[in-house]
Amino acid sequence: MKQKEQKLLCLALMCAFGMSTSGMLQAASASLTVHADQPGARINPAMWGLFFEDINFGADGGLYAELIKNRSFEFPDPMMGWIPILSFSSGRPRGALSIESVAPFSPANPHYLRIQCEFATYGVMNEGFRGMGLREGENYDFTAQIRASEGSSAVRVELVNPTGQVLASAKLTGLASEWKKHATTLKASATEPKARLKVILEGKGKVDFDMVSLFPRKTWKQRPGGLRADMVQLLADMKPGFLRFPGGCIVEGNVLTNRYQWKTTIGPVEERKLIVNRWNFEFRHRPTPDYYQSFGLGFFEYFQLAEDLGAEPLPILNCGMACQFNSGELVPLDELDPYVQDALDLIEFANGPASSPWGAKRAAMGHPKPFNLKMIGIGNEQWGPQFIERYAIFHRVLKDRHPEITLVSGSGPSPADERFDFLWPKLRELNADIVDEHCYANPIWFLSNANRYDRYDRNGPKVFFSEYAAQSDRIVSVNNENNWECALAEAAFMTGMERNADIVRLASYAPLFGHADAWQWRPNLIWADNLRAYGTPNYHVQSLFARNRGDTILPVQLTVREQVPPAPTGGVGLGTYRTAVEFKDVRVTRGGETLFTADFATEAKGWQLPRDGKWGTAHGALVQSDMRAISTAWTDEVSWTDYTVSLKARKIGGAEGFIVVVRNDHQNTRVQWNVGGWGNTRHGIQSWLGVQEQLVAQTPGSIEPDRWYDVRLELKGPRLDCYLDDKLVQTAEIPLPKREGLYASAVRDDRTGEIIVKVVNAFATPAATEITLAGIKSIRARAQITVLTAAALQDANSLDEPNKIAPRTETLKIPGSKFTHTFPRYSFTVLRMSAGKSQAGGTPDRRSAF
Ligand code: AHR
């Protein structure tokens, strides 16, 4: 477009969007061609799915509707969750509680509670999982194994609110001297999110209790002992293509004895062996010492859930490695057979005839028909040669015995690091089917990497992008929010996955659930408390993709005009890598203007000093005196653009030199000059975009101890010049982080002939877009348009405002196969246009079946 025309268009857009020329935001304009005449590969019908892990009280205390915590008294502290009821008048117990193990009702569940009442009444109260959620008028089914060992005529069970008011009560009589399952129903007289259950002995005597259980009658599909209906409904509404289970790190366990073993999670619930949850105590700021896995939601129930959801089951098995963020314990290669056998037996459990040994167990649980398992994951988030050695063994045996099963392997916890770079070529050599990639990074990473898969090798393994979530704060931070900015960035990235659906065959957000009062990790796709559950904006993004999946990729060509890339901004950091260093005379300037000076006379004002390392001020300098520390101090300010930072630095001792950071946004995007890095042999410019590190430039060089150096970094747009003692040592152009942009993908629904176009406008302004449906002669005038957007990027849904950000669907009139549509700022739009089957245009490429 000529310059004059561009200006006119720009003015027209300004009028259309009501913006003035002074201090205005420039509107985006673009053209998007959807090549309906060049259909691409077939999309995996199961492409968009769910990643489930029992993290954040996702299963016990969450999806699994059991309301009693530690129902079997098998927690290592067998009374955890149980509180003695003291006498109202004396404040003392009227009896004794003990944990016994003589003649339990099941040897698999060896401990039980003995209540001894000495006078009138005595009993215990269960606190539930941060309370129990009750709804007025609804029924709750109480069951327990009970044995009267001495005296006592009856047991009373009560549901009470936090002030002790009774909301439901029932009596159990006819106690026997042998174990017997007793049951009663409690109808709640009020809605209460934090109720508790009391078990009270009436009369003097001793009574034994085990498997004390309370379930809402209204579970998913009304199954006794089933799942929370509202939570499953949210999953069902997404129309997920697959269900990955049971994790996540819980597959691995912190040590191997605590790994997930599927065989201990099937059969009668009272015989399932409880173990500690990998996320117990795990999260630094929020310990959850009461986090155990009862396995009431076990492998049978996962398969059943997948079937209910119409999703492919995707179990992940331990590959002989405990979590490498914990012990990293390994099974010796010559002892791996039982692990491989678990995989073989699982295939039989899922797919074998009811007459086969493991198929018979499935049938005994009520599902004689096979579950039609097609995929298994070997290991969760493993890395290193140890993983490759173990995966190779599974691969060899399973490909030989079950070539029909697709094997999921993994590339470690990051989408771009040395672990990833090591694993991918090895897995390619092994002819792996599909490689799992994980990514927790800030929104910038997702926006900047939307074209990640455009360049992937089409001849190697496929990709399963199985754990991802944009992080509004730092990764694994307690401040991460499920805000609109993150959801929008994920949507942008997902258009890239959809465009490349020939190689990205499966994808899922992680983690799935977070309990508002008991989480260890955030963000999460769905948040819940004891009574409510809601979908985050990220959930709606996932749903819109899954519900508008289509069958065939339609290539798109997107051209964005008139956008001036925003100047990069960011603050300064001073760092050390196993070295003690002093910094002083720090000055940030732009042109002749001083933006910031640091006076370390008394304190480090304007700086954030990290907890690691020993930071302080002395004789006018900022000092990091721990020679082993890898640590960086940051300026509070992050809004500077195109600046020069100058300072003096002196190495006191240690292995390397010093580090100066620029363009730091406190969200893992920064550029650092590493002076005397790599064991004090080289200087290097490193850039971080989200989690992704790139070594931009490197040159030989070292730093002498006890000598003050003059350091200067000059930033101009993408360019960085680095000076040492006034000499230019390194210079580089550093890719700019992407904070805005327009993204699109298109697919065709082969059954209806509809063309489905997805557009993410991550610009701060509306984007007027000329859309051309190439190869389509006529189109129905009424299209369906669904828009997901929010008033502000920081907006989020909450338990009190669950639908603040939710999709809105309307009819859109379109004049023909060429039209202009304006996508609102910060929005995700799905357009469904009916071209009719006869115009399906071209033969799709069917080769890429998974
Ligand atoms: O999704 C949370 C955790 O992130 C998973 O357990 C693990 O696989 C990853 O590190």
Boltz pocket constraint, residues with backbone or C-beta under 6 A from the ligand:
constraints:
  - pocket:
      binder: B
      contacts: [[A, 53], [A, 55], [A, 247], [A, 248], [A, 249], [A, 250], [A, 380], [A, 381], [A, 413], [A, 467], [A, 510], [A, 511], [A, 521]]
      max_distance: 6.0
